[in-house]
Amino acid sequence: MALQSVGTNGWEARPLQSKASMSVATATLTASQALDLAVKAAAAVEDPSGWLRTGDRASSKVSFSVRDMTRDGTEPVLFFDVELDRAVGRVTVRTIITSYVTRSSGMSALVPVSKRKISGFSTYRAFMDGYAKLLKQADPAASVSFSGT
Protein backbone atom coordinates (compact mmCIF):
# COMPACT_ATOMS: atom_id res chain seq x y z
CA MET A 1 0.00 0.00 0.00
CA ALA A 2 1.35 3.42 -0.92
CA LEU A 3 1.15 6.55 1.16
CA GLN A 4 -0.56 9.37 -0.67
CA SER A 5 -0.28 12.97 0.34
CA VAL A 6 -2.47 15.78 -0.87
CA GLY A 7 -1.79 19.02 0.92
CA THR A 8 -0.22 17.45 4.01
CA ASN A 9 0.37 20.15 6.61
CA GLY A 10 3.83 20.51 8.04
CA TRP A 11 7.12 19.74 6.33
CA GLU A 12 8.04 17.19 8.95
CA ALA A 13 5.18 14.97 7.79
CA ARG A 14 6.34 14.95 4.18
CA PRO A 15 9.19 13.22 2.37
CA LEU A 16 12.20 15.46 1.86
CA GLN A 17 11.83 15.15 -1.92
CA SER A 18 8.44 16.89 -1.74
CA LYS A 19 10.31 20.14 -1.08
CA ALA A 20 12.23 19.91 -4.37
CA SER A 21 11.65 22.92 -6.56
CA MET A 22 13.24 25.14 -9.15
CA SER A 23 13.11 28.94 -9.14
CA VAL A 24 13.84 31.16 -12.11
CA ALA A 25 14.07 34.92 -12.53
CA THR A 26 14.27 36.37 -16.03
CA ALA A 27 14.03 39.87 -17.41
CA THR A 28 14.06 38.76 -21.05
CA LEU A 29 11.36 36.10 -21.33
CA THR A 30 7.64 36.85 -21.23
CA ALA A 31 5.26 34.82 -19.10
CA SER A 32 3.91 33.06 -22.17
CA GLN A 33 7.42 32.16 -23.36
CA ALA A 34 8.34 30.75 -19.93
CA LEU A 35 5.24 28.53 -19.92
CA ASP A 36 5.84 27.48 -23.54
CA LEU A 37 9.35 26.37 -22.55
CA ALA A 38 7.90 24.34 -19.66
CA VAL A 39 5.60 22.48 -22.06
CA LYS A 40 8.52 21.96 -24.47
CA ALA A 41 10.72 20.64 -21.64
CA ALA A 42 7.98 18.19 -20.60
CA ALA A 43 7.67 16.86 -24.14
CA ALA A 44 11.42 16.22 -24.26
CA VAL A 45 11.66 14.23 -21.01
CA GLU A 46 12.82 10.68 -21.64
CA ASP A 47 12.81 8.71 -18.42
CA PRO A 48 12.36 4.93 -18.63
CA SER A 49 10.77 4.87 -15.18
CA GLY A 50 8.21 7.62 -15.73
CA TRP A 51 5.87 9.19 -18.23
CA LEU A 52 5.19 12.95 -18.07
CA ARG A 53 1.92 14.46 -19.25
CA THR A 54 1.02 18.13 -19.63
CA GLY A 55 -2.30 19.05 -18.04
CA ASP A 56 -4.27 22.26 -17.71
CA ARG A 57 -2.73 25.58 -18.68
CA ALA A 58 -3.71 29.02 -17.46
CA SER A 59 -2.12 32.42 -17.95
CA SER A 60 0.19 31.94 -14.97
CA LYS A 61 0.40 28.18 -14.47
CA VAL A 62 0.82 24.83 -16.23
CA SER A 63 0.01 21.57 -14.47
CA PHE A 64 1.80 18.27 -15.08
CA SER A 65 1.34 14.67 -13.97
CA VAL A 66 3.75 11.74 -13.84
CA ARG A 67 2.87 8.09 -14.24
CA ASP A 68 5.43 5.72 -12.74
CA MET A 69 6.12 3.09 -15.40
CA THR A 70 7.59 0.71 -12.79
CA ARG A 71 4.23 0.36 -11.01
CA ASP A 72 1.08 -1.49 -11.94
CA GLY A 73 -1.86 0.72 -12.84
CA THR A 74 -2.31 3.78 -14.97
CA GLU A 75 -3.00 6.42 -12.33
CA PRO A 76 -0.49 9.26 -12.03
CA VAL A 77 1.68 9.16 -8.92
CA LEU A 78 3.03 12.71 -8.92
CA PHE A 79 1.46 16.05 -9.77
CA PHE A 80 3.35 19.33 -10.04
CA ASP A 81 2.82 22.84 -11.32
CA VAL A 82 4.97 25.44 -12.98
CA GLU A 83 3.72 28.75 -11.61
CA LEU A 84 4.87 32.23 -12.50
CA ASP A 85 4.59 35.74 -11.15
CA ARG A 86 4.97 38.87 -13.17
CA ALA A 87 6.69 41.92 -11.76
CA VAL A 88 7.81 45.10 -13.43
CA GLY A 89 10.46 44.05 -15.92
CA ARG A 90 10.77 40.51 -14.58
CA VAL A 91 9.11 37.09 -14.64
CA THR A 92 9.64 34.68 -11.75
CA VAL A 93 8.92 30.97 -12.30
CA ARG A 94 8.69 28.23 -9.68
CA THR A 95 7.99 24.51 -9.82
CA ILE A 96 6.05 22.96 -6.96
CA ILE A 97 4.98 19.39 -6.19
CA THR A 98 1.26 19.44 -5.35
CA SER A 99 0.48 15.74 -4.80
CA TYR A 100 2.46 12.52 -4.71
CA VAL A 101 2.55 8.85 -3.79
CA THR A 102 5.51 7.35 -1.97
CA ARG A 103 7.07 4.02 -2.84
CA SER A 104 6.03 1.23 -0.55
CA SER A 105 7.75 -1.94 0.47
CA GLY A 106 7.60 -4.42 3.28
CA MET A 107 9.81 -2.11 5.31
CA SER A 108 7.65 1.04 4.84
CA ALA A 109 6.32 0.98 8.36
CA LEU A 110 9.87 1.18 9.68
CA VAL A 111 11.02 4.04 7.44
CA PRO A 112 10.18 7.56 8.66
CA VAL A 113 7.98 9.53 6.24
CA SER A 114 10.69 12.13 5.73
CA LYS A 115 13.04 9.46 4.32
CA ARG A 116 10.56 7.76 1.95
CA LYS A 117 11.00 8.13 -1.80
CA ILE A 118 8.39 9.76 -4.01
CA SER A 119 7.29 7.67 -6.98
CA GLY A 120 8.02 9.39 -10.29
CA PHE A 121 10.56 11.77 -8.76
CA SER A 122 13.25 10.93 -11.32
CA THR A 123 10.91 12.12 -14.07
CA TYR A 124 10.25 15.37 -12.18
CA ARG A 125 13.99 15.86 -11.75
CA ALA A 126 14.59 15.21 -15.47
CA PHE A 127 11.93 17.83 -16.26
CA MET A 128 13.60 20.41 -14.00
CA ASP A 129 17.02 19.77 -15.59
CA GLY A 130 15.62 20.04 -19.12
CA TYR A 131 13.57 23.13 -18.29
CA ALA A 132 16.61 24.84 -16.76
CA LYS A 133 18.64 24.16 -19.92
CA LEU A 134 15.90 25.57 -22.18
CA LEU A 135 15.55 28.67 -19.99
CA LYS A 136 19.31 29.30 -20.00
CA GLN A 137 19.41 28.90 -23.79
CA ALA A 138 16.57 31.38 -24.23
CA ASP A 139 17.95 33.81 -21.63
CA PRO A 140 21.59 33.28 -20.65
CA ALA A 141 21.23 35.94 -17.94
CA ALA A 142 18.35 34.10 -16.23
CA SER A 143 18.89 33.17 -12.62
CA VAL A 144 18.04 29.48 -12.08
CA SER A 145 18.26 27.82 -8.68
CA PHE A 146 17.23 24.46 -7.23
CA SER A 147 16.21 23.65 -3.69
CA GLY A 148 15.52 20.43 -1.83
CA THR A 149 16.83 18.15 -4.57
PAFIDREN-201255 format. One line per 10 residues: number of its first residue (from 1); their letters; for each residue x, y, z of N, C-alpha, C. Coordinates in steps of 0.02 Angstrom, whole numbers, m for minus. Example, Ala and Ser with C-alpha at 12.3 -4.5 7.8 and 13.67 -1.06 7.14 Angstrom:
residues 2
1 = AS = 660:m284:390:615:m225:390:660:m165:390 ~ 642:m112:354:684:m53:357:645:2:394
***
This chain:
residues 149
1 = MALQSVGTNG = 42:m59:0:0:0:0:44:62:0 ~ 28:110:m40:68:171:m46:37:227:m5 ~ 79:268:22:58:327:58:45:382:7 ~ m13:414:12:m28:468:m34:m36:531:7 ~ m9:585:m18:m14:648:17:m42:701:m29 ~ m96:733:m7:m124:789:m43:m130:845:7 ~ m87:894:2:m89:951:46:m75:935:119 ~ m30:889:132:m11:872:201:18:934:234 ~ m7:950:293:18:1007:330:83:990:366 ~ 129:1035:366:192:1026:402:243:988:362
11 = WEARPLQSKA = 302:1019:355:356:987:316:381:923:349 ~ 376:919:414:402:860:448:362:797:430 ~ 301:805:407:259:748:390:262:731:316 ~ 311:759:281:317:748:209:387:722:192 ~ 392:682:140:459:661:118:501:722:99 ~ 566:717:109:610:773:93:605:792:19 ~ 595:743:m25:591:757:m96:532:803:m113 ~ 480:804:m72:422:844:m87:438:919:m85 ~ 495:937:m57:516:1007:m54:555:1028:m116 ~ 570:981:m160:611:995:m218:576:1044:m264
21 = SMSVATATLT = 611:1097:m282:582:1146:m328:638:1181:m366 ~ 617:1217:m417:662:1257:m457:634:1327:m460 ~ 676:1377:m452:655:1447:m457:695:1481:m512 ~ 661:1524:m549:692:1558:m606:671:1631:m604 ~ 718:1675:m618:704:1746:m626:733:1767:m694 ~ 691:1797:m736:714:1818:m801:684:1887:m818 ~ 724:1928:m849:701:1994:m871:689:1995:m946 ~ 708:1941:m980:703:1938:m1053:640:1902:m1076 ~ 624:1846:m1044:568:1805:m1066:501:1832:m1041 ~ 450:1825:m1083:382:1843:m1062:352:1783:m1024
31 = ASQALDLAVK = 297:1795:m991:263:1741:m955:243:1685:m1003 ~ 217:1703:m1059:196:1653:m1109:255:1611:m1133 ~ 311:1644:m1146:371:1608:m1168:396:1560:m1114 ~ 394:1581:m1052:417:1538:m997:372:1476:m991 ~ 308:1484:m999:262:1426:m996:270:1382:m1058 ~ 280:1413:m1116:292:1374:m1177:354:1330:m1169 ~ 406:1357:m1138:467:1318:m1127:455:1261:m1078 ~ 411:1271:m1030:395:1217:m983:361:1159:m1020 ~ 315:1176:m1064:280:1124:m1103:330:1089:m1149 ~ 375:1127:m1179:426:1098:m1223:473:1052:m1184
41 = AAAAVEDPSG = 492:1073:m1124:536:1032:m1082:501:967:m1063 ~ 437:970:m1048:399:910:m1030:396:861:m1088 ~ 387:886:m1148:383:843:m1207:450:809:m1221 ~ 505:839:m1199:571:811:m1213:596:762:m1160 ~ 560:756:m1104:583:711:m1050:580:639:m1073 ~ 637:605:m1067:641:534:m1082:668:499:m1020 ~ 623:471:m982:640:436:m921:608:367:m924 ~ 647:314:m925:618:247:m931:573:227:m872 ~ 579:262:m817:538:243:m759:476:286:m752 ~ 469:338:m794:411:381:m787:388:412:m852
51 = WLRTGDRASS = 325:429:m853:293:459:m911:263:525:m889 ~ 281:580:m922:260:647:m903:206:672:m951 ~ 152:698:m923:96:723:m963:80:795:m943 ~ 70:838:m993:51:907:m981:m24:909:m970 ~ m44:946:m919:m115:953:m902:m141:1022:m919 ~ m182:1048:m875:m213:1113:m885:m162:1169:m888 ~ m179:1220:m929:m136:1279:m934:m179:1341:m924 ~ m154:1386:m884:m186:1451:m873:m134:1505:m890 ~ m152:1567:m879:m106:1621:m898:m44:1624:m853 ~ m48:1595:m793:10:1597:m749:29:1529:m720
61 = KVSFSVRDMT = 4:1475:m751:20:1409:m723:8:1355:m775 ~ 51:1303:m773:41:1242:m811:46:1184:m762 ~ 0:1137:m768:1:1078:m723:27:1018:m761 ~ 61:974:m725:90:913:m754:75:854:m708 ~ 75:795:m738:67:734:m698:118:682:m723 ~ 138:639:m677:188:587:m692:157:520:m676 ~ 163:474:m723:143:405:m712:207:365:m704 ~ 212:327:m651:271:286:m637:265:222:m677 ~ 310:212:m725:306:154:m770:329:90:m735 ~ 357:95:m675:379:36:m640:325:7:m595
71 = RDGTEPVLFF = 267:40:m592:211:18:m550:155:m9:m593 ~ 115:m52:m564:54:m74:m597:4:m17:m594 ~ m41:m15:m642:m93:36:m642:m75:94:m687 ~ m125:133:m702:m115:189:m749:m125:257:m716 ~ m139:258:m652:m150:321:m617:m84:358:m606 ~ m85:424:m615:m25:463:m602:m5:458:m528 ~ 59:463:m515:84:458:m446:113:524:m420 ~ 122:572:m465:152:636:m446:119:690:m488 ~ 100:744:m455:73:802:m489:115:863:m469 ~ 131:905:m517:167:966:m502:146:1022:m549
81 = DVELDRAVGR = 159:1083:m527:141:1142:m566:203:1183:m580 ~ 200:1219:m635:248:1272:m649:208:1336:m644 ~ 223:1376:m593:186:1437:m580:231:1497:m592 ~ 202:1552:m615:243:1611:m625:209:1673:m597 ~ 251:1721:m580:230:1787:m557:261:1838:m603 ~ 222:1889:m618:248:1943:m659:261:2003:m613 ~ 318:2034:m623:335:2096:m588:360:2144:m641 ~ 368:2205:m623:391:2255:m671:459:2235:m699 ~ 461:2220:m763:523:2202:m796:551:2134:m780 ~ 511:2090:m749:538:2025:m729:483:1973:m724
91 = VTVRTIITSY = 500:1912:m741:456:1854:m732:491:1806:m685 ~ 455:1783:m635:482:1734:m588:442:1670:m595 ~ 477:1614:m604:446:1549:m615:466:1503:m558 ~ 419:1459:m537:435:1412:m484:398:1346:m498 ~ 432:1291:m487:400:1225:m491:381:1205:m420 ~ 325:1170:m414:302:1148:m348:265:1082:m354 ~ 284:1034:m312:249:970:m310:184:980:m271 ~ 128:961:m300:63:972:m268:33:908:m238 ~ 50:851:m265:24:787:m240:71:732:m262 ~ 77:680:m220:123:626:m235:104:563:m199
101 = VTRSSGMSAL = 133:508:m222:127:443:m189:198:421:m174 ~ 209:392:m115:275:367:m98:281:294:m116 ~ 341:272:m128:353:201:m142:342:162:m78 ~ 314:103:m87:302:62:m27:339:m4:m35 ~ 355:m32:22:387:m97:23:370:m129:90 ~ 393:m187:102:380:m221:164:409:m185:224 ~ 457:m141:211:490:m105:265:461:m36:276 ~ 409:m16:239:382:52:242:364:74:312 ~ 337:30:351:316:49:418:375:69:462 ~ 434:45:444:494:59:484:531:121:461
111 = VPVSKRKISG = 516:145:400:551:202:372:512:266:388 ~ 544:316:419:509:378:433:484:410:368 ~ 428:445:371:399:476:312:449:522:278 ~ 487:559:316:534:607:287:588:573:244 ~ 600:508:254:652:473:216:623:430:160 ~ 558:428:152:528:388:98:539:422:31 ~ 539:382:m23:550:406:m90:484:418:m125 ~ 479:472:m163:419:488:m201:422:452:m268 ~ 369:417:m284:364:383:m349:363:436:m404 ~ 400:423:m458:401:469:m515:447:529:m506
121 = FSTYRAFMDG = 485:531:m451:528:588:m438:583:596:m490 ~ 609:541:m516:663:547:m566:637:582:m629 ~ 575:572:m646:545:606:m704:539:681:m690 ~ 517:698:m629:512:769:m609:581:801:m612 ~ 631:767:m587:699:793:m587:724:802:m659 ~ 710:754:m703:729:760:m773:695:821:m806 ~ 632:833:m788:597:891:m813:632:956:m790 ~ 648:960:m726:680:1021:m700:747:1033:m735 ~ 786:981:m745:851:988:m780:841:1013:m851 ~ 794:982:m887:781:1002:m956:753:1072:m961
131 = YAKLLKQADP = 709:1090:m915:679:1157:m914:732:1209:m900 ~ 776:1195:m854:830:1242:m838:875:1254:m899 ~ 890:1201:m936:932:1208:m996:897:1251:m1049 ~ 833:1239:m1060:795:1279:m1109:792:1352:m1088 ~ 781:1364:m1024:778:1433:m1000:845:1469:m1009 ~ 899:1435:m993:966:1465:m1000:984:1477:m1074 ~ 959:1434:m1118:971:1445:m1190:932:1506:m1214 ~ 870:1513:m1190:829:1569:m1211:850:1635:m1179 ~ 875:1631:m1118:897:1691:m1082:959:1673:m1040 ~ 1019:1682:m1069:1080:1664:m1033:1088:1702:m966
141 = AASVSFSGT = 1055:1758:m959:1061:1797:m897:1010:1776:m844 ~ 968:1727:m859:917:1705:m812:950:1674:m750 ~ 921:1687:m693:945:1659:m631:903:1596:m616 ~ 936:1538:m616:902:1474:m604:932:1442:m541 ~ 889:1424:m495:913:1391:m434:868:1332:m416 ~ 898:1283:m383:862:1223:m362:863:1220:m286 ~ 811:1193:m257:811:1182:m184:780:1114:m168 ~ 804:1084:m116:776:1022:m92:788:961:m135 ~ 832:965:m184:841:907:m228:902:867:m211
***
